[in-house]
Amino acid sequence: MTRDQSLTELAAAAVCELAPYQPGKPLAELERDYGVRDAIKLASNENPMELPAAVRAAIRESIADVSRYPDGAAFSLRGALAQQLGVAPDAITLGNGSNEVLVLLAETFLTPQVNAIYDQYSFVVYRLAVQATGAEARVAASLPRDHEQPLGHDLDAMLALVDANTRMVFIANPNNPTGTWLDGDALHAFLAALPAHVVAVVDEAYYEYARDEQWPDVLSWLDEFPNLVVTRTFSKAYGLAGLRLGYGVSSPAMAELLNRVRQPFNVNTVAQAAALAALNETSWLAECRAENDRELKHVSAGLAGMGIHFLPSKGNFVLAEIPNASACNEFLLQRGIIVRPVANYGLDGYLRISIGNKSENHRLLAGVSAYMESRS
Ligand SMILES: *Cc1c(COP(=O)(O)O)cnc(C)c1O
């Protein structure tokens, strides 16, 4: 064994090509690096509302059990979730965040011999999950900036990339980082047009924020499309990002395959208890949703008032087109405000801003306004 052996030469070729995920800057890091206090983070689309007392109590009580392994089958949580969703418990695959479910899907179906399709400006984890398997990534061009869903998914462009070796297609609805969404009829027609050898992943991480009378009931299509998987999460509207819990809903046959790859104890005891309690909090969830609707309007109006163009959004974030976006990001960091640069998505001219609580949003708008004035 020589000291000059490069580890990179030893790593799987697909891994050498990977660029690591860039998370939003943690608050403590900003305060350390910039010497600011009372920093706010509007960078990772977390729910700014305080958790309900019953969820906090469930978390506290579950701590008594952490010396034991969790229930690997998550019997109680899967049962409660299945009942709420109107599916069978064996249609549900729990993950350490829905991120893990996306990775399980890639590990289950993708090999260097096949390809997978996703949109140019879609959630970056699709790229990471696909690349790690060595499968070919086929990236579909997004809709143009002047479309009514600017930079959103172009389903026709995605369909055009499908061939005999395509195993998977990723659709985010609504999409992150753009906030754009798909028409239910168009999405249904797209799934109907996919050949039977393609697994369709519909990522509904923002479902609880997005759903309205027109929102497609994609779970009700599972019988019609055996290769469909819908992923959702407790990280966004449910406010449990730090506990890491998401899930896939699919045919039981699909779930059974994913379960072969899944680590036996991938969802911890505290997360299971918290999510079980959170499922009962329907009025709190509705309140979070209503508050997000109000504050999203408020932030949008504030940006519009400064002449800043932004994309329509059904999530708890907005993608804003800001002159010299990286300078604006730096300007905001110096004032203790963390938003998300999206140059890693190829969107250098934009910042993604999560919707916070009233006072956070106020500070954000004041910061952006000061930045705009500093330029004029
Ligand atoms: C945040 C997010 C997820 C993953 O969240 P988890 O915390 O891993 O559940 C998945 N898809 C999209 C589009 C997201 O924005």
Ligand as a Chemical Component Dictionary entry (heavy atoms), coordinates in Angstrom:
data_LIG
# 
_chem_comp.id                   LIG 
_chem_comp.type                 NON-POLYMER 
_chem_comp.pdbx_formal_charge   0 
_chem_comp.three_letter_code    LIG 
# 
loop_
_chem_comp_atom.comp_id 
_chem_comp_atom.atom_id 
_chem_comp_atom.alt_atom_id 
_chem_comp_atom.type_symbol 
_chem_comp_atom.charge 
_chem_comp_atom.model_Cartn_x 
_chem_comp_atom.model_Cartn_y 
_chem_comp_atom.model_Cartn_z 
_chem_comp_atom.pdbx_ordinal 
LIG C1 C1 C 0 -37.362 18.889 0.246  1  
LIG C2 C2 C 0 -37.665 18.016 -0.925 2  
LIG C3 C3 C 0 -37.612 16.622 -0.864 3  
LIG C4 C4 C 0 -36.978 15.805 0.207  4  
LIG O1 O1 O 0 -37.225 16.073 1.458  5  
LIG P1 P1 P 0 -36.913 15.027 2.610  6  
LIG O2 O2 O 0 -36.581 15.914 3.736  7  
LIG O3 O3 O 0 -35.801 14.135 2.211  8  
LIG O4 O4 O 0 -38.196 14.274 2.784  9  
LIG C5 C5 C 0 -37.968 15.882 -1.966 10 
LIG N1 N1 N 0 -38.379 16.474 -3.089 11 
LIG C6 C6 C 0 -38.437 17.808 -3.205 12 
LIG C7 C7 C 0 -38.901 18.380 -4.487 13 
LIG C8 C8 C 0 -38.076 18.618 -2.135 14 
LIG O5 O5 O 0 -38.090 19.941 -2.276 15 
# 
loop_
_chem_comp_bond.comp_id 
_chem_comp_bond.atom_id_1 
_chem_comp_bond.atom_id_2 
_chem_comp_bond.value_order 
_chem_comp_bond.pdbx_ordinal 
LIG C1 C2 SING 1  
LIG C2 C3 SING 2  
LIG C2 C8 DOUB 3  
LIG C3 C4 SING 4  
LIG C3 C5 DOUB 5  
LIG C4 O1 SING 6  
LIG O1 P1 SING 7  
LIG P1 O2 DOUB 8  
LIG P1 O3 SING 9  
LIG P1 O4 SING 10 
LIG C5 N1 SING 11 
LIG N1 C6 DOUB 12 
LIG C6 C7 SING 13 
LIG C6 C8 SING 14 
LIG C8 O5 SING 15 
# 
